[in-house]
Structures are given as C-alpha cells and as structure tokens.
Amino acid sequence: MPVRIRLMRFGRRKRPFYRVVVADSRSPRDGKYIDKLGYYDPLKEPYEFKIDEEKVKLWLSRGAQPTETVRALLRRAGIKV
C-alpha cells in the first residue's frame, strides 16, 4: 500500500482550508485517510501552518512520501524531508 502525506481540501468555494493527512495514494483527494497530521490555511496573512512534527517524522520513517506541496510546506516549517 503506497502511502502519501498530502493535503485534503475543506472550506467553501474560493475559501480553501486544508488538512495535512496520511492517505493511501489510490484514494481520492478528499476520501478516506489514515492519520491527521495538521492543517494549512493559505488565506491568513501570513499563512497558517500547524503540524505535529513527531507524527510527520514517524510516518516518514515508515516510508510515507510527501507530495511536492507538502514537502515545500514542511521545508518552510523547518522539518527535514
């Protein structure tokens, strides 16, 4: 089962809000997920990004691959990927 760390979209039209989740890469974007790691709000100034660093490190050690967007957010937060 290939596992990805990716964004799950919430919010209404033109007001996105994202959760950072661990999910099977074959499941839909807003479908079932395995674990919730944090959230990302791009509309706040500056953007708001909260993440559980311990859970991220645990899932990375288990072989989960972050998407490019999540990888960039993690780098900005100071978490080595």
PDB file of N, CA, C and O in Angstrom:
ATOM      1  N   MET A   1       0.852  -1.181   0.000  1.00  0.00           N
ATOM      2  CA  MET A   1       0.000   0.000   0.000  1.00  0.00           C
ATOM      3  C   MET A   1       0.897   1.243   0.000  1.00  0.00           C
ATOM      4  O   MET A   1       1.503   1.555   1.025  1.00  0.00           O
ATOM      5  N   PRO A   2       0.994   1.961  -1.130  1.00  0.00           N
ATOM      6  CA  PRO A   2       1.791   3.192  -1.174  1.00  0.00           C
ATOM      7  C   PRO A   2       1.091   4.310  -0.399  1.00  0.00           C
ATOM      8  O   PRO A   2      -0.067   4.634  -0.660  1.00  0.00           O
ATOM      9  N   VAL A   3       1.808   4.884   0.547  1.00  0.00           N
ATOM     10  CA  VAL A   3       1.224   5.887   1.441  1.00  0.00           C
ATOM     11  C   VAL A   3       1.826   7.251   1.129  1.00  0.00           C
ATOM     12  O   VAL A   3       3.035   7.373   0.931  1.00  0.00           O
ATOM     13  N   ARG A   4       0.971   8.280   1.088  1.00  0.00           N
ATOM     14  CA  ARG A   4       1.400   9.645   0.805  1.00  0.00           C
ATOM     15  C   ARG A   4       0.971  10.573   1.933  1.00  0.00           C
ATOM     16  O   ARG A   4      -0.063  10.361   2.566  1.00  0.00           O
ATOM     17  N   ILE A   5       1.773  11.601   2.177  1.00  0.00           N
ATOM     18  CA  ILE A   5       1.383  12.701   3.065  1.00  0.00           C
ATOM     19  C   ILE A   5       0.916  13.796   2.126  1.00  0.00           C
ATOM     20  O   ILE A   5       1.699  14.305   1.324  1.00  0.00           O
ATOM     21  N   ARG A   6      -0.355  14.164   2.219  1.00  0.00           N
ATOM     22  CA  ARG A   6      -0.909  15.115   1.255  1.00  0.00           C
ATOM     23  C   ARG A   6      -1.945  16.023   1.886  1.00  0.00           C
ATOM     24  O   ARG A   6      -2.287  15.878   3.059  1.00  0.00           O
ATOM     25  N   LEU A   7      -2.442  16.968   1.088  1.00  0.00           N
ATOM     26  CA  LEU A   7      -3.445  17.918   1.551  1.00  0.00           C
ATOM     27  C   LEU A   7      -4.844  17.407   1.222  1.00  0.00           C
ATOM     28  O   LEU A   7      -5.077  16.806   0.173  1.00  0.00           O
ATOM     29  N   MET A   8      -5.761  17.658   2.139  1.00  0.00           N
ATOM     30  CA  MET A   8      -7.167  17.299   1.977  1.00  0.00           C
ATOM     31  C   MET A   8      -7.958  18.600   2.057  1.00  0.00           C
ATOM     32  O   MET A   8      -7.883  19.291   3.072  1.00  0.00           O
ATOM     33  N   ARG A   9      -8.714  18.956   1.018  1.00  0.00           N
ATOM     34  CA  ARG A   9      -9.345  20.271   0.932  1.00  0.00           C
ATOM     35  C   ARG A   9     -10.654  20.338   1.706  1.00  0.00           C
ATOM     36  O   ARG A   9     -11.490  19.437   1.640  1.00  0.00           O
ATOM     37  N   PHE A  10     -10.804  21.439   2.444  1.00  0.00           N
ATOM     38  CA  PHE A  10     -12.045  21.766   3.133  1.00  0.00           C
ATOM     39  C   PHE A  10     -12.374  23.213   2.815  1.00  0.00           C
ATOM     40  O   PHE A  10     -11.651  23.866   2.062  1.00  0.00           O
ATOM     41  N   GLY A  11     -13.447  23.712   3.376  1.00  0.00           N
ATOM     42  CA  GLY A  11     -13.827  25.098   3.153  1.00  0.00           C
ATOM     43  C   GLY A  11     -14.823  25.230   2.024  1.00  0.00           C
ATOM     44  O   GLY A  11     -15.121  24.270   1.313  1.00  0.00           O
ATOM     45  N   ARG A  12     -15.326  26.428   1.878  1.00  0.00           N
ATOM     46  CA  ARG A  12     -16.302  26.637   0.817  1.00  0.00           C
ATOM     47  C   ARG A  12     -15.613  27.111  -0.454  1.00  0.00           C
ATOM     48  O   ARG A  12     -14.387  27.204  -0.510  1.00  0.00           O
ATOM     49  N   ARG A  13     -16.393  27.402  -1.448  1.00  0.00           N
ATOM     50  CA  ARG A  13     -15.856  27.835  -2.732  1.00  0.00           C
ATOM     51  C   ARG A  13     -15.050  29.128  -2.563  1.00  0.00           C
ATOM     52  O   ARG A  13     -15.513  30.083  -1.939  1.00  0.00           O
ATOM     53  N   LYS A  14     -13.862  29.143  -3.120  1.00  0.00           N
ATOM     54  CA  LYS A  14     -12.920  30.264  -3.080  1.00  0.00           C
ATOM     55  C   LYS A  14     -12.415  30.608  -1.671  1.00  0.00           C
ATOM     56  O   LYS A  14     -11.817  31.665  -1.474  1.00  0.00           O
ATOM     57  N   ARG A  15     -12.647  29.738  -0.707  1.00  0.00           N
ATOM     58  CA  ARG A  15     -12.146  29.914   0.666  1.00  0.00           C
ATOM     59  C   ARG A  15     -11.524  28.597   1.134  1.00  0.00           C
ATOM     60  O   ARG A  15     -12.037  27.984   2.069  1.00  0.00           O
ATOM     61  N   PRO A  16     -10.439  28.149   0.513  1.00  0.00           N
ATOM     62  CA  PRO A  16      -9.887  26.835   0.847  1.00  0.00           C
ATOM     63  C   PRO A  16      -9.228  26.801   2.218  1.00  0.00           C
ATOM     64  O   PRO A  16      -8.707  27.800   2.714  1.00  0.00           O
ATOM     65  N   PHE A  17      -9.271  25.627   2.802  1.00  0.00           N
ATOM     66  CA  PHE A  17      -8.633  25.307   4.071  1.00  0.00           C
ATOM     67  C   PHE A  17      -8.219  23.851   3.933  1.00  0.00           C
ATOM     68  O   PHE A  17      -9.019  23.035   3.474  1.00  0.00           O
ATOM     69  N   TYR A  18      -7.023  23.504   4.306  1.00  0.00           N
ATOM     70  CA  TYR A  18      -6.511  22.157   4.064  1.00  0.00           C
ATOM     71  C   TYR A  18      -6.104  21.457   5.353  1.00  0.00           C
ATOM     72  O   TYR A  18      -5.613  22.091   6.287  1.00  0.00           O
ATOM     73  N   ARG A  19      -6.311  20.155   5.396  1.00  0.00           N
ATOM     74  CA  ARG A  19      -5.745  19.307   6.433  1.00  0.00           C
ATOM     75  C   ARG A  19      -4.588  18.546   5.818  1.00  0.00           C
ATOM     76  O   ARG A  19      -4.647  18.130   4.660  1.00  0.00           O
ATOM     77  N   VAL A  20      -3.545  18.368   6.591  1.00  0.00           N
ATOM     78  CA  VAL A  20      -2.419  17.540   6.156  1.00  0.00           C
ATOM     79  C   VAL A  20      -2.688  16.149   6.701  1.00  0.00           C
ATOM     80  O   VAL A  20      -2.774  15.961   7.915  1.00  0.00           O
ATOM     81  N   VAL A  21      -2.822  15.168   5.809  1.00  0.00           N
ATOM     82  CA  VAL A  21      -3.187  13.818   6.211  1.00  0.00           C
ATOM     83  C   VAL A  21      -2.247  12.792   5.585  1.00  0.00           C
ATOM     84  O   VAL A  21      -1.540  13.074   4.617  1.00  0.00           O
ATOM     85  N   VAL A  22      -2.263  11.608   6.159  1.00  0.00           N
ATOM     86  CA  VAL A  22      -1.589  10.446   5.588  1.00  0.00           C
ATOM     87  C   VAL A  22      -2.675   9.588   4.971  1.00  0.00           C
ATOM     88  O   VAL A  22      -3.630   9.203   5.646  1.00  0.00           O
ATOM     89  N   ALA A  23      -2.532   9.286   3.679  1.00  0.00           N
ATOM     90  CA  ALA A  23      -3.567   8.525   2.981  1.00  0.00           C
ATOM     91  C   ALA A  23      -2.936   7.586   1.961  1.00  0.00           C
ATOM     92  O   ALA A  23      -1.807   7.789   1.515  1.00  0.00           O
ATOM     93  N   ASP A  24      -3.682   6.570   1.611  1.00  0.00           N
ATOM     94  CA  ASP A  24      -3.292   5.675   0.530  1.00  0.00           C
ATOM     95  C   ASP A  24      -3.295   6.501  -0.754  1.00  0.00           C
ATOM     96  O   ASP A  24      -4.232   7.261  -0.999  1.00  0.00           O
ATOM     97  N   SER A  25      -2.268   6.360  -1.563  1.00  0.00           N
ATOM     98  CA  SER A  25      -2.154   7.175  -2.775  1.00  0.00           C
ATOM     99  C   SER A  25      -3.259   6.889  -3.783  1.00  0.00           C
ATOM    100  O   SER A  25      -3.496   7.698  -4.680  1.00  0.00           O
ATOM    101  N   ARG A  26      -3.933   5.763  -3.651  1.00  0.00           N
ATOM    102  CA  ARG A  26      -5.004   5.421  -4.592  1.00  0.00           C
ATOM    103  C   ARG A  26      -6.358   5.968  -4.186  1.00  0.00           C
ATOM    104  O   ARG A  26      -7.296   5.924  -4.981  1.00  0.00           O
ATOM    105  N   SER A  27      -6.488   6.484  -2.963  1.00  0.00           N
ATOM    106  CA  SER A  27      -7.775   7.016  -2.513  1.00  0.00           C
ATOM    107  C   SER A  27      -7.975   8.432  -3.058  1.00  0.00           C
ATOM    108  O   SER A  27      -6.997   9.115  -3.364  1.00  0.00           O
ATOM    109  N   PRO A  28      -9.232   8.885  -3.183  1.00  0.00           N
ATOM    110  CA  PRO A  28      -9.499  10.230  -3.703  1.00  0.00           C
ATOM    111  C   PRO A  28      -8.951  11.317  -2.776  1.00  0.00           C
ATOM    112  O   PRO A  28      -8.681  11.067  -1.601  1.00  0.00           O
ATOM    113  N   ARG A  29      -8.790  12.527  -3.321  1.00  0.00           N
ATOM    114  CA  ARG A  29      -8.200  13.637  -2.559  1.00  0.00           C
ATOM    115  C   ARG A  29      -8.906  13.866  -1.230  1.00  0.00           C
ATOM    116  O   ARG A  29      -8.251  14.018  -0.199  1.00  0.00           O
ATOM    117  N   ASP A  30     -10.233  13.893  -1.243  1.00  0.00           N
ATOM    118  CA  ASP A  30     -10.989  14.163  -0.025  1.00  0.00           C
ATOM    119  C   ASP A  30     -11.614  12.900   0.559  1.00  0.00           C
ATOM    120  O   ASP A  30     -12.587  12.966   1.310  1.00  0.00           O
ATOM    121  N   GLY A  31     -11.051  11.762   0.211  1.00  0.00           N
ATOM    122  CA  GLY A  31     -11.599  10.491   0.674  1.00  0.00           C
ATOM    123  C   GLY A  31     -11.037  10.063   2.013  1.00  0.00           C
ATOM    124  O   GLY A  31     -10.609  10.880   2.828  1.00  0.00           O
ATOM    125  N   LYS A  32     -11.050   8.756   2.213  1.00  0.00           N
ATOM    126  CA  LYS A  32     -10.609   8.162   3.470  1.00  0.00           C
ATOM    127  C   LYS A  32      -9.115   8.410   3.697  1.00  0.00           C
ATOM    128  O   LYS A  32      -8.320   8.377   2.758  1.00  0.00           O
ATOM    129  N   TYR A  33      -8.749   8.658   4.952  1.00  0.00           N
ATOM    130  CA  TYR A  33      -7.344   8.856   5.289  1.00  0.00           C
ATOM    131  C   TYR A  33      -6.979   8.014   6.506  1.00  0.00           C
ATOM    132  O   TYR A  33      -7.855   7.523   7.218  1.00  0.00           O
ATOM    133  N   ILE A  34      -5.677   7.854   6.735  1.00  0.00           N
ATOM    134  CA  ILE A  34      -5.180   7.006   7.816  1.00  0.00           C
ATOM    135  C   ILE A  34      -4.957   7.807   9.096  1.00  0.00           C
ATOM    136  O   ILE A  34      -5.354   7.375  10.178  1.00  0.00           O
ATOM    137  N   ASP A  35      -4.323   8.970   8.974  1.00  0.00           N
ATOM    138  CA  ASP A  35      -3.976   9.773  10.153  1.00  0.00           C
ATOM    139  C   ASP A  35      -3.962  11.247   9.779  1.00  0.00           C
ATOM    140  O   ASP A  35      -3.582  11.608   8.665  1.00  0.00           O
ATOM    141  N   LYS A  36      -4.376  12.098  10.711  1.00  0.00           N
ATOM    142  CA  LYS A  36      -4.364  13.548  10.513  1.00  0.00           C
ATOM    143  C   LYS A  36      -3.116  14.110  11.190  1.00  0.00           C
ATOM    144  O   LYS A  36      -2.861  13.824  12.360  1.00  0.00           O
ATOM    145  N   LEU A  37      -2.335  14.911  10.455  1.00  0.00           N
ATOM    146  CA  LEU A  37      -1.080  15.426  10.974  1.00  0.00           C
ATOM    147  C   LEU A  37      -1.129  16.908  11.330  1.00  0.00           C
ATOM    148  O   LEU A  37      -0.354  17.365  12.169  1.00  0.00           O
ATOM    149  N   GLY A  38      -2.024  17.657  10.709  1.00  0.00           N
ATOM    150  CA  GLY A  38      -2.085  19.086  10.980  1.00  0.00           C
ATOM    151  C   GLY A  38      -2.997  19.781   9.993  1.00  0.00           C
ATOM    152  O   GLY A  38      -3.851  19.151   9.369  1.00  0.00           O
ATOM    153  N   TYR A  39      -2.810  21.107   9.852  1.00  0.00           N
ATOM    154  CA  TYR A  39      -3.629  21.860   8.903  1.00  0.00           C
ATOM    155  C   TYR A  39      -2.837  23.006   8.294  1.00  0.00           C
ATOM    156  O   TYR A  39      -1.774  23.382   8.789  1.00  0.00           O
ATOM    157  N   TYR A  40      -3.383  23.557   7.199  1.00  0.00           N
ATOM    158  CA  TYR A  40      -2.758  24.641   6.447  1.00  0.00           C
ATOM    159  C   TYR A  40      -3.854  25.585   5.993  1.00  0.00           C
ATOM    160  O   TYR A  40      -4.803  25.169   5.327  1.00  0.00           O
ATOM    161  N   ASP A  41      -3.727  26.867   6.354  1.00  0.00           N
ATOM    162  CA  ASP A  41      -4.694  27.886   5.942  1.00  0.00           C
ATOM    163  C   ASP A  41      -3.960  28.935   5.110  1.00  0.00           C
ATOM    164  O   ASP A  41      -3.294  29.807   5.669  1.00  0.00           O
ATOM    165  N   PRO A  42      -4.071  28.863   3.785  1.00  0.00           N
ATOM    166  CA  PRO A  42      -3.315  29.775   2.927  1.00  0.00           C
ATOM    167  C   PRO A  42      -3.878  31.196   2.882  1.00  0.00           C
ATOM    168  O   PRO A  42      -3.194  32.098   2.399  1.00  0.00           O
ATOM    169  N   LEU A  43      -5.092  31.424   3.364  1.00  0.00           N
ATOM    170  CA  LEU A  43      -5.720  32.734   3.243  1.00  0.00           C
ATOM    171  C   LEU A  43      -5.364  33.689   4.372  1.00  0.00           C
ATOM    172  O   LEU A  43      -5.549  34.898   4.230  1.00  0.00           O
ATOM    173  N   LYS A  44      -4.864  33.185   5.473  1.00  0.00           N
ATOM    174  CA  LYS A  44      -4.442  34.075   6.555  1.00  0.00           C
ATOM    175  C   LYS A  44      -3.147  34.762   6.142  1.00  0.00           C
ATOM    176  O   LYS A  44      -2.368  34.215   5.361  1.00  0.00           O
ATOM    177  N   GLU A  45      -2.924  35.940   6.658  1.00  0.00           N
ATOM    178  CA  GLU A  45      -1.726  36.689   6.306  1.00  0.00           C
ATOM    179  C   GLU A  45      -0.878  36.886   7.546  1.00  0.00           C
ATOM    180  O   GLU A  45      -1.301  37.658   8.407  1.00  0.00           O
ATOM    181  N   PRO A  46       0.273  36.266   7.720  1.00  0.00           N
ATOM    182  CA  PRO A  46       0.856  35.249   6.855  1.00  0.00           C
ATOM    183  C   PRO A  46       0.115  33.916   6.982  1.00  0.00           C
ATOM    184  O   PRO A  46      -0.667  33.711   7.911  1.00  0.00           O
ATOM    185  N   TYR A  47       0.374  33.025   6.037  1.00  0.00           N
ATOM    186  CA  TYR A  47      -0.342  31.745   6.036  1.00  0.00           C
ATOM    187  C   TYR A  47      -0.138  31.024   7.371  1.00  0.00           C
ATOM    188  O   TYR A  47       0.867  31.229   8.052  1.00  0.00           O
ATOM    189  N   GLU A  48      -1.098  30.184   7.729  1.00  0.00           N
ATOM    190  CA  GLU A  48      -1.033  29.445   8.989  1.00  0.00           C
ATOM    191  C   GLU A  48      -0.806  27.967   8.683  1.00  0.00           C
ATOM    192  O   GLU A  48      -1.565  27.356   7.930  1.00  0.00           O
ATOM    193  N   PHE A  49       0.241  27.402   9.271  1.00  0.00           N
ATOM    194  CA  PHE A  49       0.597  26.010   9.045  1.00  0.00           C
ATOM    195  C   PHE A  49       0.966  25.394  10.383  1.00  0.00           C
ATOM    196  O   PHE A  49       2.006  25.722  10.953  1.00  0.00           O
ATOM    197  N   LYS A  50       0.126  24.510  10.885  1.00  0.00           N
ATOM    198  CA  LYS A  50       0.379  23.811  12.151  1.00  0.00           C
ATOM    199  C   LYS A  50       0.508  22.330  11.840  1.00  0.00           C
ATOM    200  O   LYS A  50      -0.308  21.763  11.114  1.00  0.00           O
ATOM    201  N   ILE A  51       1.534  21.711  12.393  1.00  0.00           N
ATOM    202  CA  ILE A  51       1.785  20.301  12.100  1.00  0.00           C
ATOM    203  C   ILE A  51       2.359  19.623  13.340  1.00  0.00           C
ATOM    204  O   ILE A  51       3.088  20.242  14.116  1.00  0.00           O
ATOM    205  N   ASP A  52       2.028  18.357  13.519  1.00  0.00           N
ATOM    206  CA  ASP A  52       2.600  17.553  14.599  1.00  0.00           C
ATOM    207  C   ASP A  52       3.903  16.947  14.075  1.00  0.00           C
ATOM    208  O   ASP A  52       3.890  15.956  13.344  1.00  0.00           O
ATOM    209  N   GLU A  53       5.009  17.548  14.453  1.00  0.00           N
ATOM    210  CA  GLU A  53       6.310  17.164  13.914  1.00  0.00           C
ATOM    211  C   GLU A  53       6.670  15.712  14.230  1.00  0.00           C
ATOM    212  O   GLU A  53       7.279  15.033  13.404  1.00  0.00           O
ATOM    213  N   GLU A  54       6.302  15.238  15.405  1.00  0.00           N
ATOM    214  CA  GLU A  54       6.612  13.855  15.791  1.00  0.00           C
ATOM    215  C   GLU A  54       5.889  12.857  14.883  1.00  0.00           C
ATOM    216  O   GLU A  54       6.474  11.862  14.453  1.00  0.00           O
ATOM    217  N   LYS A  55       4.614  13.130  14.597  1.00  0.00           N
ATOM    218  CA  LYS A  55       3.859  12.237  13.715  1.00  0.00           C
ATOM    219  C   LYS A  55       4.431  12.239  12.303  1.00  0.00           C
ATOM    220  O   LYS A  55       4.494  11.195  11.654  1.00  0.00           O
ATOM    221  N   VAL A  56       4.848  13.416  11.825  1.00  0.00           N
ATOM    222  CA  VAL A  56       5.436  13.507  10.480  1.00  0.00           C
ATOM    223  C   VAL A  56       6.691  12.653  10.410  1.00  0.00           C
ATOM    224  O   VAL A  56       6.866  11.879   9.469  1.00  0.00           O
ATOM    225  N   LYS A  57       7.567  12.787  11.402  1.00  0.00           N
ATOM    226  CA  LYS A  57       8.800  12.006  11.415  1.00  0.00           C
ATOM    227  C   LYS A  57       8.512  10.508  11.496  1.00  0.00           C
ATOM    228  O   LYS A  57       9.198   9.703  10.866  1.00  0.00           O
ATOM    229  N   LEU A  58       7.490  10.139  12.277  1.00  0.00           N
ATOM    230  CA  LEU A  58       7.104   8.732  12.381  1.00  0.00           C
ATOM    231  C   LEU A  58       6.673   8.192  11.017  1.00  0.00           C
ATOM    232  O   LEU A  58       7.126   7.127  10.597  1.00  0.00           O
ATOM    233  N   TRP A  59       5.795   8.931  10.324  1.00  0.00           N
ATOM    234  CA  TRP A  59       5.306   8.460   9.032  1.00  0.00           C
ATOM    235  C   TRP A  59       6.391   8.472   7.958  1.00  0.00           C
ATOM    236  O   TRP A  59       6.408   7.599   7.091  1.00  0.00           O
ATOM    237  N   LEU A  60       7.291   9.443   8.004  1.00  0.00           N
ATOM    238  CA  LEU A  60       8.405   9.442   7.053  1.00  0.00           C
ATOM    239  C   LEU A  60       9.316   8.245   7.289  1.00  0.00           C
ATOM    240  O   LEU A  60       9.824   7.657   6.335  1.00  0.00           O
ATOM    241  N   SER A  61       9.527   7.879   8.551  1.00  0.00           N
ATOM    242  CA  SER A  61      10.356   6.713   8.846  1.00  0.00           C
ATOM    243  C   SER A  61       9.684   5.413   8.410  1.00  0.00           C
ATOM    244  O   SER A  61      10.360   4.424   8.128  1.00  0.00           O
ATOM    245  N   ARG A  62       8.351   5.417   8.355  1.00  0.00           N
ATOM    246  CA  ARG A  62       7.609   4.241   7.889  1.00  0.00           C
ATOM    247  C   ARG A  62       7.536   4.165   6.367  1.00  0.00           C
ATOM    248  O   ARG A  62       7.017   3.190   5.825  1.00  0.00           O
ATOM    249  N   GLY A  63       8.050   5.183   5.669  1.00  0.00           N
ATOM    250  CA  GLY A  63       8.095   5.130   4.214  1.00  0.00           C
ATOM    251  C   GLY A  63       7.066   5.979   3.492  1.00  0.00           C
ATOM    252  O   GLY A  63       6.951   5.884   2.270  1.00  0.00           O
ATOM    253  N   ALA A  64       6.315   6.803   4.204  1.00  0.00           N
ATOM    254  CA  ALA A  64       5.339   7.677   3.556  1.00  0.00           C
ATOM    255  C   ALA A  64       6.068   8.756   2.764  1.00  0.00           C
ATOM    256  O   ALA A  64       7.062   9.310   3.233  1.00  0.00           O
ATOM    257  N   GLN A  65       5.576   9.054   1.567  1.00  0.00           N
ATOM    258  CA  GLN A  65       6.184  10.055   0.706  1.00  0.00           C
ATOM    259  C   GLN A  65       5.306  11.299   0.663  1.00  0.00           C
ATOM    260  O   GLN A  65       4.125  11.190   0.334  1.00  0.00           O
ATOM    261  N   PRO A  66       5.845  12.493   0.986  1.00  0.00           N
ATOM    262  CA  PRO A  66       5.036  13.709   0.894  1.00  0.00           C
ATOM    263  C   PRO A  66       4.881  14.162  -0.558  1.00  0.00           C
ATOM    264  O   PRO A  66       5.756  13.924  -1.391  1.00  0.00           O
ATOM    265  N   THR A  67       3.757  14.817  -0.849  1.00  0.00           N
ATOM    266  CA  THR A  67       3.580  15.409  -2.172  1.00  0.00           C
ATOM    267  C   THR A  67       4.496  16.626  -2.267  1.00  0.00           C
ATOM    268  O   THR A  67       5.057  17.052  -1.258  1.00  0.00           O
ATOM    269  N   GLU A  68       4.655  17.189  -3.458  1.00  0.00           N
ATOM    270  CA  GLU A  68       5.546  18.335  -3.638  1.00  0.00           C
ATOM    271  C   GLU A  68       5.098  19.529  -2.803  1.00  0.00           C
ATOM    272  O   GLU A  68       5.933  20.220  -2.219  1.00  0.00           O
ATOM    273  N   THR A  69       3.795  19.781  -2.739  1.00  0.00           N
ATOM    274  CA  THR A  69       3.278  20.908  -1.965  1.00  0.00           C
ATOM    275  C   THR A  69       3.550  20.713  -0.483  1.00  0.00           C
ATOM    276  O   THR A  69       4.005  21.637   0.191  1.00  0.00           O
ATOM    277  N   VAL A  70       3.281  19.537   0.022  1.00  0.00           N
ATOM    278  CA  VAL A  70       3.521  19.257   1.441  1.00  0.00           C
ATOM    279  C   VAL A  70       5.016  19.295   1.735  1.00  0.00           C
ATOM    280  O   VAL A  70       5.424  19.772   2.794  1.00  0.00           O
ATOM    281  N   ARG A  71       5.826  18.806   0.822  1.00  0.00           N
ATOM    282  CA  ARG A  71       7.283  18.842   1.002  1.00  0.00           C
ATOM    283  C   ARG A  71       7.770  20.290   1.160  1.00  0.00           C
ATOM    284  O   ARG A  71       8.605  20.576   2.020  1.00  0.00           O
ATOM    285  N   ALA A  72       7.248  21.198   0.332  1.00  0.00           N
ATOM    286  CA  ALA A  72       7.633  22.608   0.415  1.00  0.00           C
ATOM    287  C   ALA A  72       7.171  23.220   1.739  1.00  0.00           C
ATOM    288  O   ALA A  72       7.912  23.984   2.357  1.00  0.00           O
ATOM    289  N   LEU A  73       5.962  22.894   2.176  1.00  0.00           N
ATOM    290  CA  LEU A  73       5.459  23.414   3.452  1.00  0.00           C
ATOM    291  C   LEU A  73       6.286  22.902   4.629  1.00  0.00           C
ATOM    292  O   LEU A  73       6.575  23.649   5.564  1.00  0.00           O
ATOM    293  N   LEU A  74       6.664  21.635   4.578  1.00  0.00           N
ATOM    294  CA  LEU A  74       7.469  21.064   5.649  1.00  0.00           C
ATOM    295  C   LEU A  74       8.857  21.720   5.698  1.00  0.00           C
ATOM    296  O   LEU A  74       9.389  21.960   6.782  1.00  0.00           O
ATOM    297  N   ARG A  75       9.436  22.006   4.542  1.00  0.00           N
ATOM    298  CA  ARG A  75      10.728  22.674   4.499  1.00  0.00           C
ATOM    299  C   ARG A  75      10.630  24.068   5.116  1.00  0.00           C
ATOM    300  O   ARG A  75      11.513  24.483   5.865  1.00  0.00           O
ATOM    301  N   ARG A  76       9.551  24.789   4.797  1.00  0.00           N
ATOM    302  CA  ARG A  76       9.365  26.131   5.363  1.00  0.00           C
ATOM    303  C   ARG A  76       9.189  26.059   6.881  1.00  0.00           C
ATOM    304  O   ARG A  76       9.573  26.987   7.593  1.00  0.00           O
ATOM    305  N   ALA A  77       8.610  24.962   7.381  1.00  0.00           N
ATOM    306  CA  ALA A  77       8.408  24.795   8.817  1.00  0.00           C
ATOM    307  C   ALA A  77       9.684  24.302   9.513  1.00  0.00           C
ATOM    308  O   ALA A  77       9.735  24.222  10.740  1.00  0.00           O
ATOM    309  N   GLY A  78      10.702  23.977   8.727  1.00  0.00           N
ATOM    310  CA  GLY A  78      11.975  23.551   9.316  1.00  0.00           C
ATOM    311  C   GLY A  78      12.084  22.059   9.555  1.00  0.00           C
ATOM    312  O   GLY A  78      12.958  21.614  10.300  1.00  0.00           O
ATOM    313  N   ILE A  79      11.206  21.274   8.933  1.00  0.00           N
ATOM    314  CA  ILE A  79      11.248  19.812   9.076  1.00  0.00           C
ATOM    315  C   ILE A  79      11.971  19.241   7.870  1.00  0.00           C
ATOM    316  O   ILE A  79      11.561  19.468   6.732  1.00  0.00           O
ATOM    317  N   LYS A  80      13.041  18.506   8.111  1.00  0.00           N
ATOM    318  CA  LYS A  80      13.816  17.921   7.009  1.00  0.00           C
ATOM    319  C   LYS A  80      13.077  16.735   6.422  1.00  0.00           C
ATOM    320  O   LYS A  80      12.621  15.843   7.137  1.00  0.00           O
ATOM    321  N   VAL A  81      12.972  16.748   5.097  1.00  0.00           N
ATOM    322  CA  VAL A  81      12.262  15.677   4.395  1.00  0.00           C
ATOM    323  C   VAL A  81      13.244  14.884   3.572  1.00  0.00           C
ATOM    324  O   VAL A  81      12.857  13.930   2.898  1.00  0.00           O
TER     325      VAL A  81
END
